Amino acid sequence: MKQDEFELAWLPELVYTGGRFESGVALLCDWSGRIAGLARASEVGDGKLVRLKHRAILPGLVNGHSHAFQRVIRGRTEYRTGKGSDDFWTWREMMYRAATRLSPADLYDASRMIFLEMALGGITSCAEFHYIHHAPDGVPYDDPNLLSKTVIRAALDVGLKICLLRVSYARSGFATEPNPRQLRFIEEDPQSFLSHADSLRAEVAKAHAGRAWVGLAPHSVRAVPLDYLRECFRYAEEHQLPVHMHVAEQPAEIEACMKEHKRTPVALLETEGLLSERFTGVHGIHINVEETRALARARSLVCACPTTERNLGDGIVPAELLFQEGVRVSLGTDSHTQADLLEDARELEYNMRLQKLERVVLNRTSDEPSALAASLFDSATRHGAESIGIRGGGTLEAGQAADFFTVDLHHPSIAGAAPEDLLAHIVFSLPASAVRETVVGGRMIIEDGHHRSEREIIEKFIALQKRLWS
Amino acid sequence: MKQDEFELAWLPELVYTGGRFESGVALLCDWSGRIAGLARASEVGDGKLVRLKHRAILPGLVNGHSHAFQRVIRGRTEYRTGKGSDDFWTWREMMYRAATRLSPADLYDASRMIFLEMALGGITSCAEFHYIHHAPDGVPYDDPNLLSKTVIRAALDVGLKICLLRVSYARSGFATEPNPRQLRFIEEDPQSFLSHADSLRAEVAKAHAGRAWVGLAPHSVRAVPLDYLRECFRYAEEHQLPVHMHVAEQPAEIEACMKEHKRTPVALLETEGLLSERFTGVHGIHINVEETRALARARSLVCACPTTERNLGDGIVPAELLFQEGVRVSLGTDSHTQADLLEDARELEYNMRLQKLERVVLNRTSDEPSALAASLFDSATRHGAESIGIRGGGTLEAGQAADFFTVDLHHPSIAGAAPEDLLAHIVFSLPASAVRETVVGGRMIIEDGHHRSEREIIEKFIALQKRLWS
């Protein structure tokens, strides 16, 4: 390694690379924020070395599914709303109460708050499934992408990379009365939706190449009729964009799809030829073996959001089935009731244990101490990157962006781990708070557990919550 | 309130008292470490005031079930151990590998580590279900209570209160060959067990009154034959001690009990007249309506340990049934795969949501924003205190010990909460790391997120893990 091929060398105690932790190895970053490679500490000149004592470096976590604005209802929906029982649908009405009242400035403050929390927890990239487009009265803003750009700006200001999944939302549902609380989401005409997405794509590519990019997200089969869906997928195919869609989150959604299309959502996508390796079905809870195989054949992914899914009473992602059939699972913090992607990772496995009354369900091919943890960690990193359009991302390989985080090896949750079981300690026991540094594109956005703007971001958010709810 | 009736007044932004957060109120503590009452800030002389900016004070969490030494196997059992599937019983063999090799000094170092983590997470009292009594070869130490006292010393040195539940363990199981890995646990004769417990009780009462105390824990119906059980319960009744027992954690344990006694464990305890309000059944996962009602009639408690139970593949505590029938549920971190009692609290509710595909299951009687959270918080505080023998504990009422913790109201996980939904934010979204101060008996053991001995405790533990496993 020549000394002019890198700009900076990070030297922690351990680096997670090639599926294991290596010691005495420095991570080299070039001037453009990419990884130049790894080198022995002795090969690196002292002037370029950043020593990180008691730290391990791991590839940055990738948040595959986020609704940033829902941070404003954290802790505000955990009570009985009426005489009947509560469920996803009663929660949704409460969520709409927030969605209908946020100004662009409010959305910025809420988004920065959750992006800050993500950064503090080791997340370096996030896919934002963004569906609030218009003013509260349903009238489009002069710039139809105002709010998409607001969320992008919030992520970039915090220092995260963002894949803005612009959502198409045409209707309340099949043969369903319009819901006035969805006024801000609706773009009935696929051509105008695509023209908005197209200008957003161009603007973002020009202004933020490599830091922000655009994908499409037809909201769900409920909210988007078939012709419209086809248009979205055609555009995404043409421009090779990631496509995400809520799929099989709730039984009622599947029933409605059976009524309209005589097929389940996944079966519909398959028979229409819409599944591809650029497609991610978000949730994928209520799917069967056949649907799973259809996803596997197309190399599509499923994005699971276990902390949200337990909060909303959605049910349990059939992770064993997905893993067995070779469907890659990515992870998202979704409604942000918690913002701890490793908790999501461990719940993939834990929910299987609770269903089967067994242990070590999702990786039985190896007796390496961290083999199962590595499978779950792939969901939080590599599969997330693949799902949101970062080719080969979620690793510390040369040529990839220098997106990573560090953990404190003396943190009480993982102290005493050996290199071979450190990843198991991290995946099963580390709270987000043990993340010490987060680096995105070679730039340190979290240093020793803090963000330089955190006080301002938090104070603005507290003021927003007061304004919204009191 | 006269100024000589208290020694110190803690003034945070909010105090959780009487089931709600009050502002502008100081918590008064007397010289003996008890709560003298609450007062308006203006009534308190400045010299006695400890101002806590951006903080809320809540009653200390009570950890109802702990095996401290199991901290040494955290992160070391998450892999395939053989050709068959893994479960609780294969995990137990791995756990025994640790239990068989710890010296008294090792046990001290491991115990301090987990007690430190508990203190950092707002836990002020812990019930240690302690079953390692003898040297590794099964020979009793000169002092049969050496290891019990070692664990007590570890808790007190960290600053926690501890209820040492001395475990009786007579056999491997009904009609089962002895397991050499259980040699350290076994005291075959109830009289010698009780005489050891009796001297421990006397010594602890003399040396550590109010900070440590003793209860009994017949390990399980598997490990303790009926006559022996009766002796234990008789002694506990005579001295009014808490009695804990593992109950219905695994289906195999119930099958064995059916074979030996023609009844389930709970039915056996009931027909033998052993249930009482001093009894806590730990786990209580595989129990039916009749058994639940038997527990309710006797005013017995169930201690649930959801983070451990999901890790071990034990199954889901039937929390809705227990709540409906009026059985108080306490919480324990048990194997310490995580040490975050609020995560245990939220899992009580979340596992119900995943089973029923509904929301807000465990408290449907109120539409107060924090009513459900308050029920879960009671499990982490009041019911824990009742279960381990702290009468009226787990509250900030006058006369109770000044055992409490603070949270940072500007922590990203709860920032923006209003007083009425703050408890819901805390129970559903706060990570243990947002705890800033922990105070036990009026003495601050965690200050601004740190313990004064944490560096030494962690370094000793890291050295222990190296010694044990490399």
Contacts between the chains, C-beta under 8 A, distances in Angstrom:
chain1	res1	chain2	res2	distance
A	72	B	416	7.6
A	74	B	425	6.6
A	74	B	428	7.8
A	74	B	429	5.7
A	75	B	414	7.1
A	75	B	417	5.7
A	75	B	421	5.1
A	75	B	422	7.6
A	75	B	424	4.4
A	75	B	425	3.4
A	75	B	428	6.1
A	75	B	429	5.9
A	76	B	369	6.6
A	76	B	421	5.4
A	76	B	424	7.2
A	77	B	359	7.9
A	78	B	360	6.7
A	78	B	369	7.3
A	78	B	370	7.7
A	78	B	372	5.4
A	78	B	373	6.0
A	78	B	421	8.0
A	78	B	424	4.5
A	78	B	427	7.8
A	78	B	428	5.7
A	79	B	360	6.1
A	79	B	363	8.0
A	79	B	366	7.2
A	79	B	367	5.6
A	79	B	368	6.4
A	79	B	369	5.2
A	79	B	370	7.4
A	79	B	371	5.8
A	79	B	372	5.8
A	79	B	424	7.3
A	80	B	360	5.3
A	80	B	363	7.6
A	80	B	364	5.2
A	80	B	365	7.8
A	80	B	366	6.7
A	80	B	367	4.9
A	80	B	371	7.6
A	80	B	372	7.8
A	81	B	360	7.8
A	81	B	367	6.9
A	85	B	358	4.9
A	85	B	359	7.8
A	85	B	360	7.7
A	85	B	364	7.5
A	86	B	358	6.3
A	86	B	359	4.1
A	86	B	360	4.4
A	87	B	357	6.7
A	87	B	358	5.0
A	87	B	359	5.5
A	88	B	357	8.0
A	88	B	359	7.3
A	90	B	359	7.1
A	91	B	359	6.0
A	113	B	412	7.1
A	113	B	415	7.0
A	113	B	416	7.6
A	116	B	412	6.2
A	117	B	412	4.3
A	117	B	413	7.1
A	120	B	412	6.3
A	250	B	357	8.0
A	251	B	357	7.3
A	309	B	354	7.8
A	310	B	350	4.1
A	310	B	351	7.8
A	310	B	353	5.9
A	310	B	354	5.5
A	311	B	350	6.9
A	311	B	353	7.2
A	311	B	359	7.7
A	311	B	428	7.3
A	312	B	353	7.6
A	312	B	359	6.7
A	313	B	353	3.9
A	313	B	354	7.1
A	313	B	356	6.8
A	313	B	357	5.0
A	313	B	358	5.0
A	313	B	359	4.7
A	314	B	357	7.1
A	315	B	354	6.4
A	315	B	357	5.5
A	316	B	354	5.7
A	337	B	428	6.1
A	337	B	429	6.1
A	338	B	413	7.7
A	338	B	428	7.8
A	338	B	429	5.7
A	338	B	431	7.9
A	339	B	412	7.7
A	339	B	413	7.4
A	340	B	431	6.9
A	350	B	310	4.1
A	350	B	311	6.9
A	351	B	310	7.8
A	351	B	354	7.1
A	353	B	310	5.9
A	353	B	311	7.2
A	353	B	312	7.6
A	353	B	313	3.9
A	354	B	309	7.8
A	354	B	310	5.5
A	354	B	313	7.1
A	354	B	315	6.3
A	354	B	316	5.7
A	354	B	351	7.1
A	356	B	313	6.8
A	357	B	87	6.7
A	357	B	88	8.0
A	357	B	250	8.0
A	357	B	251	7.3
A	357	B	313	5.0
A	357	B	314	7.1
A	357	B	315	5.6
A	358	B	85	5.0
A	358	B	86	6.3
A	358	B	87	4.9
A	358	B	313	5.0
A	359	B	77	7.9
A	359	B	85	7.8
A	359	B	86	4.1
A	359	B	87	5.5
A	359	B	88	7.3
A	359	B	90	7.1
A	359	B	91	6.0
A	359	B	311	7.7
A	359	B	312	6.7
A	359	B	313	4.7
A	360	B	78	6.7
A	360	B	79	6.2
A	360	B	80	5.3
A	360	B	81	7.8
A	360	B	85	7.7
A	360	B	86	4.4
A	363	B	79	8.0
A	363	B	80	7.5
A	364	B	80	5.1
A	364	B	85	7.5
A	365	B	80	7.8
A	366	B	79	7.2
A	366	B	80	6.7
A	367	B	79	5.6
A	367	B	80	4.9
A	367	B	81	6.9
A	368	B	79	6.4
A	369	B	75	8.0
A	369	B	76	6.6
A	369	B	78	7.3
A	369	B	79	5.2
A	370	B	78	7.7
A	370	B	79	7.4
A	371	B	79	5.8
A	371	B	80	7.6
A	372	B	78	5.4
A	372	B	79	5.8
A	372	B	80	7.7
A	373	B	78	6.0
A	410	B	455	7.9
A	410	B	458	5.3
A	410	B	459	8.0
A	410	B	462	7.5
A	412	B	113	7.1
A	412	B	116	6.2
A	412	B	117	4.3
A	412	B	120	6.3
A	412	B	339	7.7
A	412	B	454	7.6
A	412	B	458	6.7
A	413	B	117	7.1
A	413	B	338	7.7
A	413	B	339	7.5
A	414	B	75	7.1
A	415	B	113	7.0
A	415	B	458	4.9
A	415	B	461	5.7
A	415	B	462	5.7
A	415	B	465	7.9
A	416	B	72	7.6
A	416	B	113	7.6
A	416	B	461	5.3
A	416	B	462	5.0
A	416	B	464	7.1
A	416	B	465	3.4
A	416	B	466	7.8
A	417	B	75	5.6
A	417	B	465	7.6
A	418	B	465	7.3
A	418	B	466	7.9
A	418	B	469	6.3
A	418	B	470	6.7
A	421	B	75	5.0
A	421	B	76	5.3
A	421	B	78	8.0
A	422	B	75	7.6
A	424	B	75	4.4
A	424	B	76	7.2
A	424	B	78	4.4
A	424	B	79	7.3
A	425	B	74	6.6
A	425	B	75	3.4
A	427	B	78	7.8
A	428	B	74	7.7
A	428	B	75	6.1
A	428	B	78	5.7
A	428	B	311	7.3
A	428	B	337	6.1
A	428	B	338	7.8
A	429	B	74	5.7
A	429	B	75	5.9
A	429	B	337	6.1
A	429	B	338	5.7
A	431	B	338	7.9
A	431	B	340	6.9
A	431	B	431	4.8
A	431	B	432	6.5
A	431	B	433	5.6
A	432	B	431	6.5
A	432	B	433	7.9
A	433	B	431	5.6
A	433	B	432	8.0
A	433	B	433	3.3
A	433	B	434	7.7
A	434	B	433	7.7
A	454	B	412	7.6
A	455	B	410	7.9
A	458	B	410	5.3
A	458	B	412	6.7
A	458	B	415	4.9
A	459	B	410	8.0
A	461	B	415	5.7
A	461	B	416	5.3
A	462	B	410	7.4
A	462	B	415	5.7
A	462	B	416	5.0
A	464	B	416	7.1
A	465	B	415	8.0
A	465	B	416	3.4
A	465	B	417	7.6
A	465	B	418	7.3
A	466	B	416	7.9
A	466	B	418	7.9
A	469	B	418	6.3
A	470	B	418	6.6
